[in-house]
Amino acid sequence: MLTIQYIRENTKEMIEALKVKNFDAQEISIKIIEADDKRRAVQKELDDISAAANNLAKEIGALIKSGKTEQANAAKQQTNEYKEKSKELSKLLDDVNNELHTLIVQIPNIPHASVPKGHSAADNLIVRKGNEGKFSKEGKVPHWEVTEKYDLIDFELGNKLTGAGFPVYKGKGAKLQRALISFFLDEAEAAGYLEVQPPIVVNEASGFGTGQLPDKEGQMYHVGIDNLYLIPTAEVPVTNIYRDVILKAEDFPIKNTAYTPCFRREAGSYGKDVRGLNRLHQFDKVEIVQIEHPEKSYETLEKMVAHVESLVQKLGLEYRIVKLCGGDMSFTSALTYDFEVYAAGQDKWLEVSSVSNFEAYQANRLKLRYKEKGEKKTVLAHTLNGSALALPRIVASILEGYQMPDGSIKIPDVLVPYTKFDSIS
């Protein structure tokens, strides 16, 4: 969420910058400033009446002491009128604040100056590639054929138990999942991240804090009777650990990692792109989150990208890193890098991670601030997060890319200590 101060002081620059996200902020910025002007006027009137009431209260005491009962009673009547007016203004102020809040949360985060213009994934900028040409598509079959052949993942059983998009992992398929989770967590710990195990349902305040609520696209599962939400990513509970917290500058960087199942409705998804593990309603993911000093957040973003890159390199997967264009970025992000791995059996690229800097956008919602040493003033921190990594498409890429001529699946060397087997056959 942008601050009202930023919107007022940088209106023209904000409108121009948001064009990169294909968002027209002209009309809503006018409404916001008008609402803020009204808020200021009501607040001033309320402050003036409060001050007058306080002064009158002092006068009443003096009038009573001097025996001027009639004048004191008249002053008391005036005080009652002030109280009624204050109630009216307080209610009006609440209404105006709610109106202002509703308008402000509709404005997305300002994109970083380096974000390319564009409307869709087709306009994203490829930053670099790794392990190019490692996997040939010749003779490779899609992962859903492999999982059926070796009884690794049962999509039909998941459909029976819950519905489409909720697979059941079995045998070596389940062990491969567990191996990847342990590997990713161990790598995060080695990189200085503190592991936490958060709840996988969150309240409305947490969903708002990281920008998932208001849920404009209806992608979150809602537990209506308790007004709780199944998490779409560990970013939500982990970042919200620091909601309503004032940090010290020397606390930075704060680094957390967490493994959780994730839940997404994926409303409107259909066709070949959702087959098998390509798009699920429930999946496992290891997340990394950092709370950082504003002056260092972009340096930290590059370090987080390097960490995720090290994971796909160690798994030996063919990958590419893309900088998202404005039209493909999330509502809350200032700059996002996506990682895509090559799925040889499908001959396509699958996104497996997004690493983003949200600058102060989430922190403003979270009321996450810090103080410089010796300073009384608080400043908004910067928040960053990334998938490190999401499992389904990593599994798909492994099962498709590591197919051997005899039909077996080679397990990446780095995972063998975790799986306790080096092939699936």
ROSE-526359 format. One line per field, with one value per residue (C-alpha): residue number from 1; residue in three letters; x, y, z negated. Coordinates in nm, 2 decimals. Each point is the difference from the previous one (the first is absolute). Layout:
BEGIN
seq	[NUM|...] .
type	[ALA|...] .
x	[X|...] .
y	[Y|...] .
z	[Z|...] .
This chain:
BEGIN
seq	[1|2|3|4|5|6|7|8|9|10|11|12|13|14|15|16|17|18|19|20|21|22|23|24|25|26|27|28|29|30|31|32|33|34|35|36|37|38|39|40|41|42|43|44|45|46|47|48|49|50|51|52|53|54|55|56|57|58|59|60|61|62|63|64|65|66|67|68|69|70|71|72|73|74|75|76|77|78|79|80|81|82|83|84|85|86|87|88|89|90|91|92|93|94|95|96|97|98|99|100|101|102|103|104|105|106|107|108|109|110|111|112|113|114|115|116|117|118|119|120|121|122|123|124|125|126|127|128|129|130|131|132|133|134|135|136|137|138|139|140|141|142|143|144|145|146|147|148|149|150|151|152|153|154|155|156|157|158|159|160|161|162|163|164|165|166|167|168|169|170|171|172|173|174|175|176|177|178|179|180|181|182|183|184|185|186|187|188|189|190|191|192|193|194|195|196|197|198|199|200|201|202|203|204|205|206|207|208|209|210|211|212|213|214|215|216|217|218|219|220|221|222|223|224|225|226|227|228|229|230|231|232|233|234|235|236|237|238|239|240|241|242|243|244|245|246|247|248|249|250|251|252|253|254|255|256|257|258|259|260|261|262|263|264|265|266|267|268|269|270|271|272|273|274|275|276|277|278|279|280|281|282|283|284|285|286|287|288|289|290|291|292|293|294|295|296|297|298|299|300|301|302|303|304|305|306|307|308|309|310|311|312|313|314|315|316|317|318|319|320|321|322|323|324|325|326|327|328|329|330|331|332|333|334|335|336|337|338|339|340|341|342|343|344|345|346|347|348|349|350|351|352|353|354|355|356|357|358|359|360|361|362|363|364|365|366|367|368|369|370|371|372|373|374|375|376|377|378|379|380|381|382|383|384|385|386|387|388|389|390|391|392|393|394|395|396|397|398|399|400|401|402|403|404|405|406|407|408|409|410|411|412|413|414|415|416|417|418|419|420|421|422|423|424|425] .
type	[MET|LEU|THR|ILE|GLN|TYR|ILE|ARG|GLU|ASN|THR|LYS|GLU|MET|ILE|GLU|ALA|LEU|LYS|VAL|LYS|ASN|PHE|ASP|ALA|GLN|GLU|ILE|SER|ILE|LYS|ILE|ILE|GLU|ALA|ASP|ASP|LYS|ARG|ARG|ALA|VAL|GLN|LYS|GLU|LEU|ASP|ASP|ILE|SER|ALA|ALA|ALA|ASN|ASN|LEU|ALA|LYS|GLU|ILE|GLY|ALA|LEU|ILE|LYS|SER|GLY|LYS|THR|GLU|GLN|ALA|ASN|ALA|ALA|LYS|GLN|GLN|THR|ASN|GLU|TYR|LYS|GLU|LYS|SER|LYS|GLU|LEU|SER|LYS|LEU|LEU|ASP|ASP|VAL|ASN|ASN|GLU|LEU|HIS|THR|LEU|ILE|VAL|GLN|ILE|PRO|ASN|ILE|PRO|HIS|ALA|SER|VAL|PRO|LYS|GLY|HIS|SER|ALA|ALA|ASP|ASN|LEU|ILE|VAL|ARG|LYS|GLY|ASN|GLU|GLY|LYS|PHE|SER|LYS|GLU|GLY|LYS|VAL|PRO|HIS|TRP|GLU|VAL|THR|GLU|LYS|TYR|ASP|LEU|ILE|ASP|PHE|GLU|LEU|GLY|ASN|LYS|LEU|THR|GLY|ALA|GLY|PHE|PRO|VAL|TYR|LYS|GLY|LYS|GLY|ALA|LYS|LEU|GLN|ARG|ALA|LEU|ILE|SER|PHE|PHE|LEU|ASP|GLU|ALA|GLU|ALA|ALA|GLY|TYR|LEU|GLU|VAL|GLN|PRO|PRO|ILE|VAL|VAL|ASN|GLU|ALA|SER|GLY|PHE|GLY|THR|GLY|GLN|LEU|PRO|ASP|LYS|GLU|GLY|GLN|MET|TYR|HIS|VAL|GLY|ILE|ASP|ASN|LEU|TYR|LEU|ILE|PRO|THR|ALA|GLU|VAL|PRO|VAL|THR|ASN|ILE|TYR|ARG|ASP|VAL|ILE|LEU|LYS|ALA|GLU|ASP|PHE|PRO|ILE|LYS|ASN|THR|ALA|TYR|THR|PRO|CYS|PHE|ARG|ARG|GLU|ALA|GLY|SER|TYR|GLY|LYS|ASP|VAL|ARG|GLY|LEU|ASN|ARG|LEU|HIS|GLN|PHE|ASP|LYS|VAL|GLU|ILE|VAL|GLN|ILE|GLU|HIS|PRO|GLU|LYS|SER|TYR|GLU|THR|LEU|GLU|LYS|MET|VAL|ALA|HIS|VAL|GLU|SER|LEU|VAL|GLN|LYS|LEU|GLY|LEU|GLU|TYR|ARG|ILE|VAL|LYS|LEU|CYS|GLY|GLY|ASP|MET|SER|PHE|THR|SER|ALA|LEU|THR|TYR|ASP|PHE|GLU|VAL|TYR|ALA|ALA|GLY|GLN|ASP|LYS|TRP|LEU|GLU|VAL|SER|SER|VAL|SER|ASN|PHE|GLU|ALA|TYR|GLN|ALA|ASN|ARG|LEU|LYS|LEU|ARG|TYR|LYS|GLU|LYS|GLY|GLU|LYS|LYS|THR|VAL|LEU|ALA|HIS|THR|LEU|ASN|GLY|SER|ALA|LEU|ALA|LEU|PRO|ARG|ILE|VAL|ALA|SER|ILE|LEU|GLU|GLY|TYR|GLN|MET|PRO|ASP|GLY|SER|ILE|LYS|ILE|PRO|ASP|VAL|LEU|VAL|PRO|TYR|THR|LYS|PHE|ASP|SER|ILE|SER] .
x	[0.00|0.14|0.00|-0.23|0.30|0.17|-0.32|-0.04|0.36|0.07|-0.34|0.13|0.29|-0.22|-0.25|0.28|0.18|-0.32|-0.05|0.28|-0.24|-0.28|-0.18|-0.17|0.03|-0.13|-0.36|0.06|0.29|-0.24|-0.25|0.27|0.12|-0.36|-0.07|0.32|-0.09|-0.34|0.17|0.23|-0.28|-0.21|0.30|0.07|-0.36|0.00|0.33|-0.13|-0.32|0.20|0.23|-0.30|-0.17|0.32|0.03|-0.37|0.03|0.27|-0.22|-0.29|0.21|0.10|-0.37|-0.12|0.27|-0.10|-0.37|-0.10|-0.24|-0.22|0.30|0.15|-0.32|0.00|0.36|-0.10|-0.27|0.25|0.23|-0.28|-0.04|0.37|-0.02|-0.29|0.19|0.31|-0.19|-0.13|0.34|0.17|-0.25|0.05|0.38|-0.03|-0.21|0.25|0.30|-0.18|-0.07|0.37|0.12|-0.22|0.13|0.37|0.01|-0.12|0.33|0.27|0.36|0.23|0.22|0.37|0.15|0.16|-0.33|-0.07|-0.33|-0.23|-0.33|0.06|0.27|0.09|0.15|0.22|0.38|0.23|0.28|0.22|-0.01|0.16|0.08|-0.11|-0.08|0.07|-0.33|-0.10|-0.38|0.06|-0.15|-0.12|-0.36|-0.21|0.03|-0.36|0.09|0.31|-0.20|-0.26|0.26|0.19|-0.30|0.15|-0.29|-0.37|-0.20|-0.33|0.02|0.05|-0.30|-0.20|0.11|-0.03|-0.02|0.22|0.32|0.06|0.23|0.11|0.38|0.10|0.31|0.30|-0.21|-0.07|0.36|0.12|-0.24|0.14|0.36|-0.05|-0.15|0.28|0.26|-0.15|-0.03|0.36|0.12|-0.19|0.13|0.36|-0.07|-0.09|-0.38|-0.17|-0.26|-0.35|-0.31|-0.30|-0.37|-0.15|-0.32|0.01|-0.24|-0.12|0.26|0.28|-0.15|-0.03|0.35|0.18|-0.25|-0.20|-0.31|-0.22|0.01|-0.10|0.04|-0.16|0.32|0.00|-0.19|-0.22|-0.12|-0.32|-0.12|0.33|0.09|0.34|0.19|0.22|0.33|0.10|0.36|0.21|0.08|-0.33|0.05|0.38|0.00|-0.29|0.22|0.13|-0.34|-0.03|0.36|0.26|0.35|0.35|0.21|0.27|-0.26|0.03|0.02|-0.28|0.00|-0.27|-0.08|-0.30|-0.14|-0.38|-0.27|-0.16|-0.35|-0.13|-0.34|0.15|-0.34|-0.03|0.29|-0.07|0.15|0.34|0.19|-0.17|0.07|0.19|0.22|-0.01|-0.27|-0.13|-0.24|0.23|0.37|0.31|0.25|0.30|-0.01|0.27|-0.09|0.22|-0.07|0.26|0.12|-0.13|0.35|0.10|-0.31|0.10|0.34|-0.19|-0.23|0.30|0.13|-0.34|0.00|0.35|-0.12|-0.29|0.23|0.24|-0.28|-0.10|0.37|0.06|-0.30|0.16|-0.31|-0.01|-0.13|-0.05|-0.05|-0.25|-0.07|-0.38|-0.15|-0.24|-0.31|0.11|0.10|-0.20|-0.20|0.24|0.34|0.25|0.23|-0.03|0.23|-0.16|0.19|-0.11|0.12|-0.01|-0.24|0.14|-0.29|-0.24|0.26|-0.10|0.12|-0.16|0.01|0.14|0.08|-0.07|0.24|-0.13|0.08|-0.31|0.19|-0.22|-0.33|-0.07|0.17|-0.25|-0.29|0.18|0.10|0.35|0.25|0.35|0.21|0.35|0.23|-0.05|-0.31|-0.35|-0.17|-0.12|0.05|-0.17|0.21|0.03|-0.13|0.11|-0.08|0.05|-0.09|0.30|-0.15|-0.36|0.00|-0.25|0.17|0.34|-0.11|-0.15|0.33|0.20|-0.23|0.01|0.36|0.17|-0.16|0.26|0.00|-0.12|-0.31|0.13|0.03|0.33|-0.01|0.21|0.32|-0.07|-0.33|0.13|0.11|-0.36|-0.19|0.23|-0.04|0.16|-0.26|-0.36|-0.07] .
y	[0.00|0.34|0.27|0.30|0.22|-0.17|0.03|0.37|0.09|-0.21|-0.01|0.06|-0.23|-0.27|0.02|-0.02|-0.29|-0.21|0.01|-0.26|-0.23|0.11|0.16|0.34|0.18|0.34|-0.02|-0.18|0.23|0.30|-0.18|-0.09|0.36|0.13|-0.26|0.10|0.37|-0.08|-0.21|0.28|0.25|-0.22|-0.07|0.37|0.08|-0.29|0.13|0.35|-0.11|-0.22|0.29|0.23|-0.25|-0.04|0.38|0.02|-0.27|0.21|0.31|-0.19|-0.07|0.36|0.11|-0.23|0.11|0.36|-0.07|0.07|-0.30|0.12|0.05|-0.33|-0.18|0.17|-0.11|-0.36|0.01|0.11|-0.29|-0.24|0.14|-0.04|-0.36|-0.07|0.17|-0.19|-0.33|0.10|0.10|-0.31|-0.22|0.21|-0.03|-0.38|-0.01|0.22|-0.21|-0.31|0.16|0.11|-0.35|-0.17|0.23|-0.04|-0.38|0.00|0.15|-0.26|0.04|0.23|-0.21|0.04|0.22|-0.31|-0.18|-0.04|0.10|-0.27|-0.17|-0.37|-0.26|0.03|0.34|-0.12|0.05|-0.30|0.09|-0.31|-0.37|-0.30|-0.36|0.08|-0.30|-0.25|-0.19|-0.11|-0.03|-0.30|-0.31|0.17|-0.04|0.23|-0.06|-0.12|-0.30|-0.07|0.04|-0.24|-0.25|-0.01|0.07|0.32|0.23|-0.09|0.28|-0.20|-0.10|0.37|0.08|-0.26|0.12|0.37|0.11|0.09|0.16|-0.19|-0.29|-0.29|-0.06|-0.36|-0.20|0.15|0.29|0.09|-0.05|0.22|0.27|-0.03|0.00|0.32|0.17|-0.11|0.11|0.34|0.06|-0.11|0.23|0.29|-0.07|-0.01|0.35|0.14|-0.03|-0.09|-0.28|0.06|-0.22|0.24|-0.08|-0.08|0.20|0.37|0.27|0.29|0.24|-0.22|-0.03|0.37|0.06|-0.17|0.12|-0.32|0.17|0.15|-0.31|0.15|-0.33|-0.24|-0.22|-0.06|-0.28|0.16|-0.18|0.20|-0.12|0.12|0.27|-0.15|-0.06|-0.29|0.14|0.04|0.02|0.00|0.37|0.09|-0.14|0.04|0.37|0.06|-0.11|0.36|0.17|0.29|-0.03|0.27|-0.13|0.15|0.07|-0.23|-0.29|-0.01|-0.22|-0.22|-0.33|-0.27|-0.32|-0.23|-0.31|-0.01|-0.15|0.28|0.03|0.19|-0.02|0.07|0.12|0.00|-0.24|-0.26|-0.20|-0.16|0.25|-0.14|-0.37|-0.20|0.21|0.31|0.17|-0.12|0.11|-0.14|-0.02|0.02|0.29|0.12|0.38|0.25|0.34|0.30|0.32|0.25|0.36|0.20|0.09|-0.36|-0.17|-0.01|-0.14|-0.26|-0.08|-0.09|-0.23|-0.17|-0.05|-0.15|-0.24|-0.13|-0.03|-0.21|-0.25|-0.06|-0.02|-0.27|-0.19|0.01|0.14|0.22|0.34|0.36|0.31|0.26|0.36|0.04|0.28|0.24|-0.18|-0.34|0.12|-0.05|0.29|0.03|-0.04|0.27|-0.24|-0.38|-0.26|-0.33|-0.33|-0.24|-0.35|-0.20|-0.30|-0.22|-0.24|0.29|0.22|0.30|0.23|-0.01|0.27|-0.13|0.32|0.37|0.21|0.35|0.33|0.17|0.29|0.17|-0.10|-0.30|0.17|0.29|-0.25|-0.20|0.31|-0.15|0.27|0.05|0.26|0.11|-0.01|0.31|0.11|0.03|0.01|-0.33|-0.09|-0.27|-0.30|-0.19|-0.36|-0.26|-0.36|-0.28|-0.36|-0.22|-0.20|-0.11|-0.38|-0.11|0.14|-0.09|-0.36|0.02|0.13|-0.27|-0.28|0.12|0.12|-0.29|-0.27|-0.26|-0.21|-0.31|0.20|0.04|0.34|0.11|0.19|0.32|-0.08|0.27|-0.17|-0.36|0.05|0.10|-0.25|-0.29|-0.12|0.12|-0.10|-0.08|-0.31] .
z	[0.00|0.09|-0.26|0.04|-0.04|0.30|0.21|-0.07|0.05|0.31|0.18|0.35|-0.04|-0.15|0.29|0.26|-0.18|-0.03|0.37|0.02|-0.19|0.24|-0.29|0.05|-0.33|0.12|-0.12|-0.32|-0.11|0.03|-0.22|-0.25|-0.03|-0.03|-0.27|-0.18|0.02|-0.15|-0.27|-0.09|-0.02|-0.22|-0.22|-0.04|-0.09|-0.25|-0.15|-0.02|-0.19|-0.23|-0.08|-0.06|-0.22|-0.21|-0.04|-0.09|-0.27|-0.16|0.01|-0.16|-0.31|-0.03|0.04|-0.26|-0.25|0.06|-0.05|0.36|0.00|0.29|0.23|-0.11|0.09|0.34|0.05|-0.09|0.26|0.25|-0.11|0.07|0.35|0.06|-0.11|0.24|0.28|-0.08|0.03|0.34|0.12|-0.14|0.19|0.32|-0.05|-0.02|0.32|0.18|-0.12|0.12|0.33|0.03|-0.10|0.26|0.27|-0.09|-0.01|0.36|0.12|0.08|-0.10|0.20|0.24|-0.02|0.27|0.16|0.05|0.38|0.15|0.12|-0.03|-0.05|-0.06|0.37|-0.08|-0.29|0.03|-0.01|-0.23|0.03|0.07|-0.16|0.11|0.35|0.22|-0.28|0.05|0.35|0.06|0.23|-0.15|-0.31|-0.12|-0.23|-0.37|-0.04|0.21|-0.22|-0.33|0.13|0.12|-0.33|-0.23|-0.14|0.00|0.02|0.15|0.02|-0.37|-0.09|0.21|-0.19|-0.34|0.06|0.36|0.30|-0.09|-0.33|0.09|-0.22|-0.01|-0.05|-0.06|0.17|0.11|-0.36|-0.09|0.28|-0.14|-0.35|0.14|0.18|-0.30|-0.22|0.26|0.04|-0.37|-0.06|0.27|-0.14|-0.35|0.14|0.16|-0.34|0.00|-0.33|0.05|-0.13|0.02|0.02|0.01|0.34|-0.07|-0.07|-0.10|0.20|-0.14|0.12|0.34|0.03|-0.14|0.29|0.27|0.06|-0.13|0.13|0.22|0.33|0.20|-0.25|-0.01|-0.38|-0.17|-0.27|-0.31|-0.04|-0.34|-0.16|0.25|0.05|0.33|0.11|0.09|0.37|-0.10|-0.32|0.08|-0.17|-0.35|-0.01|0.10|-0.24|-0.29|0.02|0.03|-0.25|-0.09|-0.04|0.07|-0.05|0.30|-0.14|0.02|0.38|0.19|-0.14|0.19|-0.04|0.19|-0.02|0.16|0.03|0.22|0.21|0.12|0.31|0.16|0.34|0.12|0.38|0.06|0.26|0.30|0.05|-0.21|-0.32|0.07|-0.25|-0.23|0.22|-0.21|-0.33|-0.27|-0.28|0.03|-0.22|0.00|-0.19|-0.03|-0.10|-0.15|-0.09|-0.18|0.10|-0.03|0.30|0.11|0.03|0.13|0.37|-0.09|-0.21|0.29|0.22|-0.28|-0.02|0.37|-0.02|-0.28|0.21|0.30|-0.20|-0.07|0.36|0.09|-0.27|0.13|0.34|0.17|0.31|-0.11|0.09|-0.21|0.13|-0.12|0.00|0.20|-0.16|0.14|-0.14|-0.35|-0.32|-0.15|-0.29|0.16|0.10|0.19|0.06|0.15|0.10|0.04|0.27|0.05|0.32|0.00|0.28|0.02|0.07|0.18|-0.20|-0.27|-0.35|-0.26|-0.33|-0.19|-0.03|-0.20|-0.08|-0.17|-0.13|-0.14|-0.27|0.16|-0.23|-0.29|0.01|-0.02|-0.27|-0.20|0.01|-0.09|-0.14|-0.18|0.08|-0.30|-0.21|0.20|-0.13|0.34|0.15|0.37|0.21|0.06|0.34|0.04|0.25|0.07|0.24|0.07|-0.08|0.15|0.09|0.05|0.26|0.31|-0.13|-0.04|0.36|0.14|-0.18|0.11|0.36|0.04|-0.18|0.20|0.10|0.32|-0.19|-0.13|-0.35|-0.17|-0.14|-0.33|-0.01|-0.20|-0.26|-0.09|-0.04|-0.37|-0.07|0.22|-0.08|0.36|0.32|0.26|0.05|0.20] .
